[in-house]
Amino acid sequence: MKSRKASKKTAIRLPRKDASYEQLANFFDRYDSVDLEAAGIMEPNPDHQELERLLKEYWTQPNSMQLNIRVPASAKKMIERLAGHKTVEVSTLVRMWVIESMRREALRTIHP
C-alpha cells in the first residue's frame, strides 16, 4: 500500500502550496509520517505527555464539539451506504473512523 522509499533517503518532493485536492491525496497515498520523518521533512514531537493525556481523556468526554468537513458528493454517498450497511448514523461511522485514526496516530507518535 504505502511505500517506504523515504526510509532509503529518497528525495521527497512536497506538493506546491496551490496543489489540488487530488495532488494532495496522491502525495499522502504515497507517503506517511514515517516517510516524511525519515526524509527529514518533519520531526516527531518529543513531548508525548500531552498526547497521552488527550488519548485517555477523550474516552470520558461527551461528543459536544462539532467539526465540519467538505468531501466530494461521491464520498458522501459512499459513507452513507457504508453507514447503512453497518446500521449506524453517518456521523457515528465517521466519528468512529476519526477516533480510531487518532488513536493509531497518537500511539505511533508516543511509541514509535
Secondary structure, DSSP 8 states (H G I E B T S, - for coil): ----GGGGT-------TT--HHHHHHHHHH--HHHHHHTTS----S--HHHHHHHHHTTTS-S---------HHHHHHHHHHHHHHTS-HHHHHHHHHHHHHHHHHHHHH--
